[in-house]
């Protein structure tokens, strides 16, 4: 890499400022029965984006609250219809879930396009130009249909070999096994257990596909992002994350082992003093709770830091603008943990400060090499994008699987 000038991403937001925005947003959203939430979302994003800058230039968020409100009302209507029909016609609700599953790739695709188009820097807009068919491939076929088909073939082979199922009846096999007759119990078990097992095995690969799809189809004006990430690195990160979880859980296991080793004297003491038993039980509960929190937040910090640092190191814009990330696992862990306790002890009122703390750190650990070249890009004119996909995704808790 040539010796380009490197600049850091700066975030200047303050907890006290964001608290004022947040509390007004919350109050107005409540008294308007959620209608103001569209304006609240725009105000929040404009504040966070406007306080994030690269080489003196701040990001801007251009979404219209009215467009978001329309999308949100449609999404809310669909959610109400789903809830009502789920109670009245449980079987029909299954069909609605199947329909939602089919449209998830479209929702994700629309959301990625909308969010990119609504963001700009130096009056140059971002854009996402990924193909819809690729979204279906990465968000439906590979994660769900492929494991199901492979498991179906394995189940069919088992049935042919051990149950004498006629090969020429292959096309009727799904109908036969879903008759739920006792003789097809093993086939159904293979089908479901196989699908879940294959899905778990390919999770790192799916994660890589989604990030690759997003980055390699993203643009800044006329400049194109590119990333040459490898699935093997995602598998390594997942394995290391699992080892981190095991390492944390090893601590209480050793305590339990020690308790069992010195158990007789310890339990005799408890029998003679109920107060000691209560104190010990309380301490054990606290230790278990802290271990669980540590496991969740440390493994999350490890995974997020490793993935973002790796992906950013492999990503560039137009081949000569490079992105660097230097997230530290322990610092990120401390932010996660302390933010959690801040939320608990303030009954949620510290939420704005937790967002500012996290956003500040996530921004200050990113730097751009050859940032001066960003001023050379020109914006491309594109069609207006609807907010419908994003809002339906929010209503049904559908995410893109991409969070940087």
Residue pairs with C-beta under 8 A, 6 or more apart in sequence:
1 322
1 369
2 320
2 370
4 320
4 322
4 369
4 370
5 369
5 370
5 371
5 372
6 324
6 367
6 368
6 369
6 371
7 54
7 55
7 367
7 368
7 371
8 364
8 366
8 367
8 368
9 52
9 53
9 54
9 363
9 364
9 366
9 367
9 368
10 52
10 53
10 54
10 363
10 364
11 51
11 52
11 53
11 359
11 360
11 363
11 364
12 51
12 53
13 47
13 48
13 51
13 52
13 356
13 359
13 360
14 356
15 352
15 353
15 356
15 357
17 47
18 47
18 48
18 352
18 353
18 355
18 356
19 352
19 353
21 43
21 44
21 47
21 352
22 44
22 351
22 352
25 36
25 37
25 39
25 40
25 43
25 44
26 40
28 36
28 39
28 40
29 35
29 36
29 37
29 40
34 76
35 69
37 72
38 65
38 66
38 68
38 69
38 72
39 65
39 69
41 63
41 65
41 68
42 61
42 63
42 64
42 65
42 68
45 61
45 63
46 60
46 61
48 355
48 359
49 58
49 59
49 60
49 61
49 119
50 58
50 59
50 60
50 61
51 58
52 58
52 59
52 359
52 363
53 59
54 121
54 368
54 371
54 374
55 368
55 371
55 372
55 374
57 121
57 122
57 374
58 121
59 119
59 120
59 121
60 119
60 120
60 121
61 118
61 119
62 117
62 118
62 119
62 120
62 125
63 114
63 118
63 387
67 386
67 387
68 387
68 390
68 391
70 387
70 388
71 386
71 387
71 388
71 389
71 390
71 391
71 392
72 387
72 391
72 394
72 395
74 388
74 391
74 392
75 388
75 391
75 392
75 394
75 395
75 396
76 395
78 392
78 395
78 396
79 395
79 396
81 96
82 93
82 96
82 100
85 92
85 93
85 96
86 93
86 96
100 396
100 398
101 140
101 144
102 140
104 139
104 140
104 398
105 132
105 135
105 136
105 138
105 139
105 140
106 132
106 135
106 389
107 389
107 390
107 392
107 393
107 398
108 135
108 139
108 389
108 393
108 398
108 400
109 130
109 132
109 135
109 389
110 385
110 386
110 388
110 389
110 390
111 389
111 390
111 393
111 400
112 128
112 130
112 214
112 400
112 402
113 127
113 128
113 385
113 389
114 385
114 386
114 387
114 389
114 390
115 128
115 390
116 125
116 126
116 127
116 128
116 218
116 219
117 125
117 126
117 127
117 128
117 382
117 385
118 385
119 125
119 126
120 126
120 379
121 220
121 374
122 374
122 375
122 377
123 379
124 220
124 221
124 374
124 377
124 378
124 379
125 221
125 379
125 380
125 382
126 218
126 219
126 220
127 218
127 219
127 380
127 382
128 214
128 217
128 218
128 219
129 217
129 218
129 219
130 213
130 214
130 217
131 217
134 213
134 217
135 213
138 206
138 209
138 210
138 213
139 210
139 401
142 202
142 205
142 206
142 209
143 199
143 202
143 206
144 199
146 198
147 194
147 195
147 196
147 198
147 199
147 202
148 191
148 195
150 194
150 198
151 190
151 191
151 192
151 193
151 194
151 195
151 198
152 173
152 174
152 191
154 190
154 194
155 177
155 187
155 188
155 190
155 191
155 194
156 165
156 170
156 173
156 187
158 186
158 187
158 190
159 165
159 173
159 177
159 184
159 187
160 166
160 167
162 186
163 183
163 184
163 186
163 187
165 173
165 176
169 176
176 184
177 184
177 187
177 188
177 191
178 188
180 188
203 238
204 231
204 234
204 235
204 237
204 238
205 231
205 234
205 235
206 401
207 234
207 307
207 401
208 229
208 230
208 231
208 233
208 234
209 231
210 400
210 401
210 402
211 227
211 229
211 311
211 402
212 227
212 229
214 400
214 402
215 225
215 226
215 227
215 229
215 311
215 315
216 225
216 226
216 227
218 224
218 225
219 225
219 380
220 317
220 374
220 377
221 377
221 378
221 379
221 380
222 377
222 378
222 380
223 317
223 318
223 321
223 377
224 317
224 318
225 315
225 316
225 317
226 315
226 316
226 317
226 319
227 311
227 314
227 315
227 316
228 314
229 310
229 311
229 314
233 310
234 307
237 303
237 306
237 307
237 310
238 303
240 302
240 306
241 299
241 302
241 303
241 306
244 298
244 299
244 302
245 295
245 299
248 291
248 294
248 295
248 298
248 299
249 291
249 295
251 291
252 287
252 288
252 291
255 287
259 266
269 276
270 276
270 277
270 280
293 337
293 340
294 337
297 333
297 336
297 337
297 340
298 329
298 333
300 336
301 329
301 330
301 332
301 333
301 336
302 329
302 333
304 327
304 332
305 327
305 328
305 329
305 332
306 329
308 325
308 327
308 404
309 325
309 326
309 327
311 325
311 404
312 323
312 324
312 325
312 366
312 404
313 323
313 324
313 325
315 322
315 323
316 322
316 323
317 323
317 374
318 373
318 377
320 370
320 373
321 368
321 369
321 370
321 371
321 373
321 374
322 368
322 369
322 370
323 366
323 367
323 368
323 369
324 366
324 367
324 368
324 369
325 365
325 366
326 365
326 366
326 367
327 362
327 365
328 365
331 361
332 361
335 357
335 358
335 361
338 357
339 350
339 354
339 357
339 358
342 350
342 353
342 354
343 350
343 351
343 354
368 374
392 398
393 399
393 400
